[in-house]
Structure formats: structure tokens, C-alpha cells
Amino acid sequence: MWLNSKHILTITLTLLLFSAYQNVHATHISEPILDESKIKYRLGEKIILSGWVSYDNQPTGDVLLAFKITRADGFIATEATYSSDDNGKFVFEFATNDQVPGKYLVTVTSHCLAIHRSICTYKNKTLPINIIE
């Protein structure tokens, strides 16, 4: 059976529409990578978390990151947002002077590049820490 030009045009348009639909639902996935492995801090010691944002295994700048430190009882000790620098790196500091000893969970969430927010998949990393007297 020979395809005429009308069939070829219909198939081509269908394929184009299908590929455009797929691109609309594409996802931008960036991920925070923590450099820190320290999980025990003394009360009064400053917690300094550093890392970088990976997109396709490459450091990526201008990615909004949300930082949250939560106590074991659910109390949120702090929340902040910062963007990764031009080299994809970030640093977050948290003073423990006014905190209570105990277990905490640090969560760093990647909110993607500003231009990709509408198609972003929010990836996060968590780090359990312990503040001791």
C-alpha cells in the first residue's frame, strides 16, 4: 500500500504534536550535593554546610535552594533560601547558641533555575545532626 501525501502530512503533524506535548511536560531536575559529613556539633558551635548543585552531573549556578533545620519534636529551628553561586556552590551557616541539645534534621531542597521553575522537580538532601552540650 502506497502512502499518499495526505497520509504523510497527517502522520508528520501527529508526530510533531506528540513531541510538542512531551516537551511541555519535561522536567528540570537539579539536586543539592552536600560536602559535609560532620553530624555532631557542640552547643554554641556554628554549623556550616557547604555543597554544590548538580544538574546532569555538572555544577549549576543560579539555582534557588531552601534550607530548613528541624528539631526531633517538629519545631523548625530555621528556614532560609539562597541561590547557588556562578560555580554552582552554596554555603549555609546556622548558629546553635540559642538552640537546645538534641537531634535535628537539615533539609536542603533544590528549586531549580529561575527559568525552569514551572517544570521543576524538587530534589532534596537531608542530613541528621546532633547538637550536644
DSSP file with accessible surface (Angstrom, degrees, kcal/mol):
  #  RESIDUE AA STRUCTURE BP1 BP2  ACC     N-H-->O    O-->H-N    N-H-->O    O-->H-N    TCO  KAPPA ALPHA  PHI   PSI    X-CA   Y-CA   Z-CA
    1    1 A M              0   0  201      0, 0.0     2,-0.4     0, 0.0     0, 0.0   0.000 360.0 360.0 360.0 128.3    0.0    0.0    0.0
    2    2 A W        -     0   0  240      1,-0.0     2,-0.5     0, 0.0     0, 0.0  -0.714 360.0-132.7 -91.3 138.0    1.4    3.3   -1.0
    3    3 A L        -     0   0   89     -2,-0.4     2,-0.1     4,-0.0    -1,-0.0  -0.770  19.9-146.4 -89.2 131.4    1.0    6.3    1.2
    4    4 A N     >  -     0   0   81     -2,-0.5     4,-2.0     1,-0.1     3,-0.4  -0.398  32.3 -96.2 -89.2 174.5   -0.2    9.4   -0.5
    5    5 A S  H  > S+     0   0  101      1,-0.2     4,-2.5     2,-0.2     5,-0.2   0.824 122.7  59.1 -63.2 -30.1    0.9   12.9    0.5
    6    6 A K  H  > S+     0   0  153      2,-0.2     4,-2.2     1,-0.2    -1,-0.2   0.923 107.5  45.8 -65.6 -42.5   -2.2   13.4    2.7
    7    7 A H  H  > S+     0   0   82     -3,-0.4     4,-2.5     2,-0.2     5,-0.2   0.913 112.9  50.0 -66.1 -41.6   -1.3   10.4    4.8
    8    8 A I  H  X S+     0   0   86     -4,-2.0     4,-2.7     2,-0.2    -2,-0.2   0.925 111.1  49.1 -63.8 -42.7    2.3   11.5    5.2
    9    9 A L  H  X S+     0   0  104     -4,-2.5     4,-2.7     2,-0.2     5,-0.2   0.928 111.6  49.4 -63.4 -42.4    1.2   15.0    6.2
   10   10 A T  H  X S+     0   0   78     -4,-2.2     4,-2.3     2,-0.2    -2,-0.2   0.929 113.0  46.4 -63.1 -44.6   -1.2   13.6    8.8
   11   11 A I  H  X S+     0   0   87     -4,-2.5     4,-2.5     2,-0.2    -2,-0.2   0.932 113.0  50.0 -65.0 -42.2    1.5   11.3   10.3
   12   12 A T  H  X S+     0   0   66     -4,-2.7     4,-2.4    -5,-0.2    -2,-0.2   0.932 111.8  47.0 -63.0 -46.8    4.0   14.1   10.3
   13   13 A L  H  X S+     0   0   90     -4,-2.7     4,-2.6     2,-0.2     5,-0.2   0.903 111.3  52.1 -63.5 -39.1    1.6   16.5   12.1
   14   14 A T  H  X S+     0   0   84     -4,-2.3     4,-2.4    -5,-0.2    -2,-0.2   0.930 110.9  47.2 -62.3 -44.6    0.7   13.8   14.6
   15   15 A L  H  X S+     0   0  110     -4,-2.5     4,-2.4     2,-0.2    -2,-0.2   0.904 112.2  50.2 -64.5 -40.3    4.3   13.2   15.4
   16   16 A L  H  X S+     0   0  104     -4,-2.4     4,-2.2     2,-0.2    -2,-0.2   0.921 111.9  47.3 -64.1 -44.2    5.0   16.9   15.8
   17   17 A L  H  X S+     0   0  126     -4,-2.6     4,-2.3     2,-0.2    -2,-0.2   0.909 111.7  51.0 -64.2 -41.1    2.1   17.4   18.1
   18   18 A F  H  X S+     0   0  120     -4,-2.4     4,-2.1    -5,-0.2    -2,-0.2   0.931 111.1  47.4 -63.5 -43.2    3.1   14.4   20.2
   19   19 A S  H  X S+     0   0   54     -4,-2.4     4,-1.8     1,-0.2    -1,-0.2   0.888 111.2  51.3 -68.4 -35.5    6.7   15.6   20.5
   20   20 A A  H  X S+     0   0   51     -4,-2.2     4,-1.6     2,-0.2    -1,-0.2   0.917 108.9  51.7 -66.1 -39.6    5.5   19.2   21.5
   21   21 A Y  H  X S+     0   0  146     -4,-2.3     4,-1.1     1,-0.2    -2,-0.2   0.914 108.0  51.7 -62.4 -41.9    3.2   17.7   24.1
   22   22 A Q  H  < S+     0   0  107     -4,-2.1     3,-0.4     1,-0.2    -1,-0.2   0.905 107.8  52.3 -62.2 -40.7    6.1   15.7   25.6
   23   23 A N  H >< S+     0   0  119     -4,-1.8     3,-1.3     1,-0.2    -1,-0.2   0.830 101.1  61.1 -67.3 -31.1    8.3   18.9   25.8
   24   24 A V  H 3< S+     0   0   99     -4,-1.6    -1,-0.2     1,-0.3    -2,-0.2   0.873 109.7  42.1 -62.6 -34.9    5.5   20.7   27.7
   25   25 A H  T 3< S+     0   0  113     -4,-1.1    -1,-0.3    -3,-0.4    -2,-0.2   0.196  85.7 132.2 -99.8  18.2    5.8   18.1   30.5
   26   26 A A    <   -     0   0   44     -3,-1.3     2,-0.4     1,-0.1    -3,-0.1  -0.260  49.1-135.6 -64.6 157.0    9.5   17.9   30.5
   27   27 A T        -     0   0   72      2,-0.0     2,-0.6    94,-0.0    93,-0.2  -0.964   6.1-147.0-123.5 135.3   11.1   18.1   33.9
   28   28 A H  E     -a  120   0A   3     91,-3.1    93,-2.2    -2,-0.4     2,-0.6  -0.878  22.1-170.3 -95.9 122.2   14.1   20.1   35.1
   29   29 A I  E     +a  121   0A  75     -2,-0.6    27,-0.4    91,-0.2     2,-0.3  -0.945  13.7 163.8-121.4 112.5   15.9   18.2   37.8
   30   30 A S        -     0   0    0     91,-0.6    93,-0.5    -2,-0.6    25,-0.2  -0.892  17.6-158.2-118.1 158.9   18.7   19.7   39.8
   31   31 A E  E     -B   54   0B  54     23,-2.4    23,-3.2    -2,-0.3     2,-0.3  -0.993  15.9-125.8-143.5 132.1   20.0   18.2   43.0
   32   32 A P  E     -B   53   0B   0      0, 0.0     2,-0.5     0, 0.0    21,-0.2  -0.582  21.7-159.4 -76.0 137.5   21.9   19.6   46.0
   33   33 A I  E     -B   52   0B  45     19,-3.1    19,-2.1    -2,-0.3     2,-0.4  -0.984   9.8-144.3-117.9 120.2   25.1   17.7   46.9
   34   34 A L  E     -B   51   0B  36     -2,-0.5    17,-0.3    17,-0.2    92,-0.0  -0.702  13.5-167.7 -87.7 133.9   26.3   18.2   50.4
   35   35 A D        +     0   0   96     15,-3.1    16,-0.2    -2,-0.4    -1,-0.1   0.704  63.0  96.9 -83.9 -24.0   30.1   18.3   51.1
   36   36 A E        +     0   0   57     14,-0.9    -2,-0.1     1,-0.1    13,-0.1  -0.394  35.0 165.1 -73.4 141.9   29.6   18.0   54.8
   37   37 A S        +     0   0  106     -2,-0.1     2,-0.3    90,-0.0    -1,-0.1   0.369  44.1 113.0-127.2  -5.5   29.8   14.7   56.6
   38   38 A K        +     0   0   82      1,-0.1     3,-0.1    91,-0.0    -2,-0.0  -0.517  32.2 168.4 -70.4 130.5   30.0   16.1   60.2
   39   39 A I        +     0   0   90     -2,-0.3    91,-2.8     1,-0.1     2,-0.5   0.408  52.7  72.1-125.1   0.4   26.9   15.2   62.1
   40   40 A K  E     +e  130   0C 124     89,-0.2     2,-0.3    91,-0.1    91,-0.2  -0.980  54.7 171.7-124.5 127.3   27.8   16.1   65.7
   41   41 A Y  E     -e  131   0C   6     89,-2.8    91,-3.0    -2,-0.5     2,-0.3  -0.962  29.8-121.5-130.3 149.6   28.1   19.7   67.0
   42   42 A R  E >   -e  132   0C 147     -2,-0.3     3,-2.6    89,-0.2    91,-0.2  -0.651  43.9 -92.7 -87.1 145.8   28.6   21.3   70.4
   43   43 A L  T 3  S+     0   0   62     89,-3.1    54,-0.2    -2,-0.3     3,-0.1  -0.359 118.1  26.9 -55.7 129.4   26.0   23.7   71.7
   44   44 A G  T 3  S+     0   0   37      1,-0.4    53,-0.3    52,-0.1    -1,-0.3   0.150  93.8 121.5  97.2 -16.6   27.3   27.2   70.6
   45   45 A E    <   -     0   0   65     -3,-2.6    51,-0.6    51,-0.2     2,-0.4  -0.565  66.5-118.8 -79.1 140.9   29.2   25.8   67.7
   46   46 A K  E     - C   0  95B 108     -2,-0.2     2,-0.6    49,-0.2    49,-0.2  -0.666  19.2-140.0 -82.0 130.4   28.3   27.2   64.3
   47   47 A I  E     - C   0  94B   0     47,-3.2    47,-2.6    -2,-0.4     2,-0.5  -0.814  19.7-172.5 -88.2 124.5   27.1   24.7   61.7
   48   48 A I  E     - C   0  93B  72     -2,-0.6     2,-0.5    45,-0.2    45,-0.2  -0.970   0.7-172.5-122.3 112.2   28.4   25.4   58.3
   49   49 A L  E     + C   0  92B   0     43,-3.3    43,-3.0    -2,-0.5     2,-0.3  -0.914   8.0 176.2-105.1 131.3   27.0   23.4   55.4
   50   50 A S  E     + C   0  91B  29     -2,-0.5   -15,-3.1    41,-0.2   -14,-0.9  -0.879  14.2 122.0-129.3 162.7   28.6   23.6   52.0
   51   51 A G  E     -BC  34  90B   1     39,-1.9    39,-2.3    -2,-0.3     2,-0.3  -0.970  42.8-102.0 175.5-161.4   28.0   21.9   48.8
   52   52 A W  E     -BC  33  89B  72    -19,-2.1   -19,-3.1    -2,-0.3     2,-0.5  -0.951  25.1-111.1-148.7 163.1   27.1   22.3   45.1
   53   53 A V  E     -B   32   0B   0     35,-2.3     7,-1.8    -2,-0.3     2,-0.5  -0.886  28.7-154.7-103.4 126.2   24.1   21.9   42.8
   54   54 A S  E     +BD  31  59B   9    -23,-3.2   -23,-2.4    -2,-0.5     2,-0.4  -0.872  17.9 172.1-102.8 128.4   24.2   19.2   40.3
   55   55 A Y  E >  S- D   0  58B  90      3,-2.4     3,-1.2    -2,-0.5   -25,-0.1  -0.965  85.2 -14.3-131.3 114.5   22.3   19.3   37.0
   56   56 A D  T 3  S-     0   0  135    -27,-0.4    -1,-0.1    -2,-0.4   -26,-0.1   0.906 128.3 -59.0  58.3  40.2   23.2   16.5   34.6
   57   57 A N  T 3  S+     0   0  131      1,-0.2    -1,-0.3     0, 0.0    -3,-0.1   0.691 117.2 111.2  61.6  24.0   26.3   15.9   36.9
   58   58 A Q  E <  S-D   55   0B 124     -3,-1.2    -3,-2.4    30,-0.0    -1,-0.2  -0.972  77.7-104.8-124.4 141.5   27.6   19.4   36.3
   59   59 A P  E     -D   54   0B  74      0, 0.0     2,-0.4     0, 0.0    -5,-0.2  -0.403  41.4-161.3 -61.8 137.6   27.8   22.3   38.8
   60   60 A T        -     0   0   22     -7,-1.8     3,-0.3    28,-0.3    -7,-0.3  -0.988   4.7-150.1-132.7 126.6   25.0   24.7   38.1
   61   61 A G  S    S+     0   0   18     -2,-0.4    25,-0.2    25,-0.4    24,-0.2  -0.376  71.7  35.7 -88.3 167.7   24.7   28.3   39.2
   62   62 A D  S    S+     0   0   91     22,-1.8    52,-0.8     1,-0.2     2,-0.5   0.814  74.9 144.1  61.9  34.2   21.6   30.5   40.0
   63   63 A V  E     -F  113   0C   0     -3,-0.3    21,-2.1    22,-0.2     2,-0.3  -0.919  49.7-127.7-103.9 125.0   19.6   27.6   41.4
   64   64 A L  E     - G   0  83C  42     48,-1.6    47,-3.4    -2,-0.5     2,-0.4  -0.555  27.5-167.4 -72.9 131.3   17.4   28.6   44.4
   65   65 A L  E     -FG 110  82C   0     17,-3.0    17,-2.0    -2,-0.3     2,-0.5  -0.962  11.3-150.5-122.5 137.9   17.9   26.4   47.4
   66   66 A A  E     -FG 109  81C  22     43,-2.5    43,-2.7    -2,-0.4     2,-0.4  -0.930  12.0-162.4-107.4 130.8   15.7   26.1   50.5
   67   67 A F  E     +FG 108  80C   2     13,-3.5    13,-2.2    -2,-0.5     2,-0.4  -0.939  11.9 174.1-113.5 133.7   17.4   25.3   53.8
   68   68 A K  E     -FG 107  79C  76     39,-2.2    39,-3.0    -2,-0.4     2,-0.5  -0.994  15.7-164.4-142.6 133.4   15.4   24.0   56.8
   69   69 A I  E     -FG 106  78C   0      9,-2.3     8,-2.2    -2,-0.4     9,-1.4  -0.983  16.3-174.7-118.3 122.3   16.6   22.8   60.2
   70   70 A T  E     -FG 105  76C  28     35,-2.5    35,-2.7    -2,-0.5     6,-0.2  -0.949  18.6-132.7-121.7 134.6   14.0   20.9   62.2
   71   71 A R  E >   -F  104   0C  56      4,-3.2     3,-2.2    -2,-0.4    33,-0.2  -0.380  34.4-104.1 -75.2 165.1   14.2   19.5   65.7
   72   72 A A  T 3  S+     0   0   87     31,-1.8    32,-0.1     1,-0.3    -1,-0.1   0.800 121.6  59.3 -60.9 -28.4   13.1   16.0   66.5
   73   73 A D  T 3  S-     0   0  113     30,-0.2    -1,-0.3     2,-0.1     3,-0.1   0.421 123.3-103.5 -82.5   3.4    9.9   17.4   68.1
   74   74 A G  S <  S+     0   0   49     -3,-2.2     2,-0.2     1,-0.3    -2,-0.1   0.310  74.4 142.3  95.8 -10.8    9.0   19.0   64.8
   75   75 A F        -     0   0  107     -5,-0.1    -4,-3.2     1,-0.1     2,-0.8  -0.479  51.3-131.2 -66.5 131.0    9.9   22.6   65.8
   76   76 A I  E     -G   70   0C  68     -6,-0.2    -6,-0.3    -2,-0.2     3,-0.1  -0.765  20.4-171.8 -86.9 112.0   11.5   24.4   62.9
   77   77 A A  E     -     0   0C  20     -8,-2.2     2,-0.3    -2,-0.8    -1,-0.2   0.856  67.0 -15.7 -72.9 -36.2   14.7   26.0   64.2
   78   78 A T  E     -G   69   0C  42     -9,-1.4    -9,-2.3     2,-0.0     2,-0.3  -0.976  51.8-164.8-164.7 154.3   15.4   28.0   61.0
   79   79 A E  E     +G   68   0C 125     -2,-0.3     2,-0.3   -11,-0.2   -11,-0.2  -0.987  21.3 156.9-140.6 140.2   14.4   28.3   57.3
   80   80 A A  E     -G   67   0C  25    -13,-2.2   -13,-3.5    -2,-0.3     2,-0.4  -0.980  26.3-141.9-156.8 159.9   16.2   30.3   54.6
   81   81 A T  E     +G   66   0C  89     -2,-0.3     2,-0.3   -15,-0.2   -15,-0.2  -0.991  22.8 163.7-129.5 140.5   16.7   30.4   50.9
   82   82 A Y  E     -G   65   0C 116    -17,-2.0   -17,-3.0    -2,-0.4     2,-0.3  -0.974  30.4-123.3-145.5 155.7   19.8   31.2   48.9
   83   83 A S  E     -G   64   0C  62     -2,-0.3   -19,-0.2   -19,-0.2     2,-0.1  -0.752  31.9-106.6 -99.7 149.7   20.9   30.7   45.3
   84   84 A S        -     0   0    5    -21,-2.1   -22,-1.8    -2,-0.3     6,-0.2  -0.397  41.6-112.6 -68.2 150.5   23.9   28.8   44.2
   85   85 A D    >   -     0   0   74      4,-2.9     3,-2.3   -24,-0.2   -23,-0.2  -0.078  41.0 -81.1 -76.2-175.8   26.8   30.9   43.0
   86   86 A D  T 3  S+     0   0  153      1,-0.3   -25,-0.4   -25,-0.2    -1,-0.1   0.751 133.1  50.7 -59.9 -24.6   28.1   31.1   39.4
   87   87 A N  T 3  S-     0   0  112    -27,-0.1    -1,-0.3     2,-0.1     3,-0.1   0.299 121.0-106.9 -95.5   7.4   30.1   27.9   40.1
   88   88 A G  S <  S+     0   0    0     -3,-2.3   -35,-2.3     1,-0.3   -28,-0.3   0.504  76.8 133.8  83.5   5.5   27.1   26.0   41.4
   89   89 A K  E     -C   52   0B 124    -37,-0.2    -4,-2.9   -30,-0.1     2,-0.3  -0.528  32.0-173.5 -92.3 156.8   28.4   26.2   45.1
   90   90 A F  E     -C   51   0B  10    -39,-2.3   -39,-1.9    -6,-0.2     2,-0.4  -0.978  10.5-163.7-143.9 156.2   26.5   27.1   48.2
   91   91 A V  E     -C   50   0B  82     -2,-0.3     2,-0.4   -41,-0.2   -41,-0.2  -0.994   5.9-172.6-139.1 135.3   27.2   27.7   51.9
   92   92 A F  E     -C   49   0B   5    -43,-3.0   -43,-3.3    -2,-0.4     2,-0.4  -0.998   5.8-164.4-130.7 129.8   24.7   27.8   54.7
   93   93 A E  E     -C   48   0B 100     -2,-0.4     2,-0.4   -45,-0.2   -45,-0.2  -0.927   6.8-178.2-117.7 143.2   25.5   28.8   58.3
   94   94 A F  E     -C   47   0B  17    -47,-2.6   -47,-3.2    -2,-0.4     2,-0.4  -0.969  18.2-142.9-143.4 119.7   23.5   28.3   61.4
   95   95 A A  E     -C   46   0B  54     -2,-0.4     3,-0.2   -49,-0.2   -49,-0.2  -0.667   6.3-164.5 -82.3 135.3   24.4   29.4   64.9
   96   96 A T    >   +     0   0    0    -51,-0.6     3,-1.8    -2,-0.4   -51,-0.2   0.334  58.2 108.1-102.1   7.7   23.5   26.9   67.7
   97   97 A N  T 3  S+     0   0  106    -53,-0.3    -1,-0.2     1,-0.3   -52,-0.0   0.859  86.8  36.7 -53.0 -44.6   23.8   29.4   70.6
   98   98 A D  T 3  S+     0   0  151     -3,-0.2    -1,-0.3     2,-0.1     2,-0.2   0.201 100.6 100.5 -97.5  16.6   20.0   29.6   71.2
   99   99 A Q    <   -     0   0   32     -3,-1.8    -3,-0.1     1,-0.0     3,-0.0  -0.494  69.9-119.1 -98.4 168.2   19.2   26.0   70.4
  100  100 A V        -     0   0   71     -2,-0.2    31,-0.2     1,-0.1    -2,-0.1  -0.799  36.5 -99.1-102.9 147.6   18.5   23.1   72.7
  101  101 A P  S    S+     0   0   53      0, 0.0     2,-0.3     0, 0.0    31,-0.2  -0.319  76.4  79.4 -61.0 149.0   20.7   20.0   72.7
  102  102 A G  E    S- H   0 131C  27     29,-2.5    29,-3.0   -31,-0.0     2,-0.3  -0.918  79.4 -35.5 147.5-169.6   19.2   17.1   70.7
  103  103 A K  E     + H   0 130C 147     -2,-0.3   -31,-1.8    27,-0.2     2,-0.3  -0.689  51.0 178.9 -91.7 140.3   18.6   15.6   67.3
  104  104 A Y  E     -FH  71 129C   8     25,-2.8    25,-2.6    -2,-0.3     2,-0.5  -0.899  20.7-139.9-133.7 159.8   17.9   17.8   64.3
  105  105 A L  E     -FH  70 128C  70    -35,-2.7   -35,-2.5    -2,-0.3     2,-0.5  -0.991  10.9-156.3-125.9 122.5   17.3   17.2   60.6
  106  106 A V  E     -FH  69 127C   0     21,-2.6    21,-2.4    -2,-0.5     2,-0.5  -0.857  12.1-170.7 -95.7 128.5   18.8   19.5   58.0
  107  107 A T  E     -FH  68 126C  21    -39,-3.0   -39,-2.2    -2,-0.5     2,-0.5  -0.987   7.8-171.6-122.8 127.0   17.0   19.5   54.7
  108  108 A V  E     -FH  67 125C   0     17,-2.8    17,-2.3    -2,-0.5     2,-0.5  -0.983  10.8-169.1-117.2 120.2   18.3   21.3   51.6
  109  109 A T  E     -FH  66 124C  26    -43,-2.7   -43,-2.5    -2,-0.5     2,-0.5  -0.940  15.6-138.7-116.7 131.6   15.9   21.4   48.7
  110  110 A S  E     -FH  65 123C   0     13,-3.2    13,-0.6    -2,-0.5   -45,-0.2  -0.737  14.5-175.4 -87.5 127.6   16.7   22.4   45.1
  111  111 A H  E     -     0   0C  48    -47,-3.4   -46,-0.1    -2,-0.5    -1,-0.1   0.199  40.8-125.8-105.6  10.9   14.1   24.7   43.5
  112  112 A a  E     -     0   0C   0    -48,-0.3   -48,-1.6    11,-0.1    -1,-0.2   0.182  44.0 -38.3  74.2 173.1   15.8   24.7   40.1
  113  113 A L  E >   -F   63   0C  30    -50,-0.2     3,-1.8     1,-0.1     4,-0.4  -0.340  60.1-113.8 -64.5 149.6   16.9   27.5   37.9
  114  114 A A  G >  S+     0   0   49    -52,-0.8     3,-1.1     1,-0.3     4,-0.2   0.882 117.2  54.0 -54.9 -38.7   14.6   30.5   37.8
  115  115 A I  G 3  S+     0   0  139      1,-0.2    -1,-0.3     2,-0.1     3,-0.2   0.662 110.9  46.7 -74.2 -11.5   13.8   29.9   34.1
  116  116 A H  G X  S+     0   0   47     -3,-1.8     3,-1.8     1,-0.1   -88,-0.3   0.279  74.2 110.9-110.9   9.6   12.8   26.3   34.9
  117  117 A R  G X  S+     0   0   84     -3,-1.1     3,-1.2    -4,-0.4    -1,-0.1   0.845  74.7  57.7 -56.7 -33.4   10.6   26.8   37.9
  118  118 A S  G 3  S+     0   0  117      1,-0.3    -1,-0.3    -4,-0.2    -2,-0.1   0.709 116.3  34.3 -72.8 -17.2    7.4   25.8   36.1
  119  119 A I  G <  S+     0   0   55     -3,-1.8   -91,-3.1     2,-0.0    -1,-0.3  -0.002  91.7 137.4-122.5  29.7    8.8   22.4   35.1
  120  120 A a  E <   -a   28   0A  19     -3,-1.2     2,-0.6   -93,-0.2   -91,-0.2  -0.533  42.3-156.4 -86.4 139.6   10.9   21.8   38.3
  121  121 A T  E     -a   29   0A  55    -93,-2.2     2,-0.7    -2,-0.2   -91,-0.6  -0.974  26.9-132.2-107.4 118.3   11.1   18.5   40.2
  122  122 A Y        -     0   0  118     -2,-0.6     2,-0.3   -93,-0.1   -11,-0.1  -0.624  27.8-175.4 -80.4 112.0   12.1   19.4   43.7
  123  123 A K  E     - H   0 110C  78     -2,-0.7   -13,-3.2   -13,-0.6     2,-0.3  -0.814   4.4-174.4-103.9 146.0   15.0   17.2   44.9
  124  124 A N  E     - H   0 109C  82     -2,-0.3     2,-0.4   -15,-0.2   -15,-0.2  -0.942  19.0-149.8-139.2 162.6   16.4   17.4   48.4
  125  125 A K  E     - H   0 108C  72    -17,-2.3   -17,-2.8    -2,-0.3     2,-0.4  -0.973  15.7-157.4-125.3 141.9   19.1   16.1   50.6
  126  126 A T  E     - H   0 107C  76     -2,-0.4   -19,-0.2   -19,-0.2   -92,-0.1  -0.917   7.4-170.4-121.2 149.8   18.8   15.5   54.3
  127  127 A L  E     - H   0 106C  20    -21,-2.4   -21,-2.6    -2,-0.4     2,-0.3  -0.946  15.9-144.0-139.1 113.3   21.5   15.3   57.0
  128  128 A P  E     - H   0 105C  81      0, 0.0     2,-0.3     0, 0.0   -23,-0.2  -0.627  26.6-177.7 -76.3 134.6   20.7   14.2   60.5
  129  129 A I  E     - H   0 104C   6    -25,-2.6   -25,-2.8    -2,-0.3     2,-0.4  -0.920  18.9-145.7-129.9 161.0   22.7   16.1   63.1
  130  130 A N  E     -eH  40 103C  48    -91,-2.8   -89,-2.8    -2,-0.3     2,-0.6  -0.996   4.7-156.8-130.0 125.6   23.1   16.0   66.8
  131  131 A I  E     -eH  41 102C   1    -29,-3.0   -29,-2.5    -2,-0.4     2,-0.3  -0.927  20.3-173.9-102.0 121.5   23.8   19.1   69.0
  132  132 A I  E      e   42   0C  47    -91,-3.0   -89,-3.1    -2,-0.6    -2,-0.0  -0.757 360.0 360.0-115.4 159.1   25.4   18.1   72.3
  133  133 A E              0   0  169     -2,-0.3    -1,-0.1   -91,-0.2   -89,-0.0  -0.369 360.0 360.0 -77.0 360.0   26.2   20.1   75.4
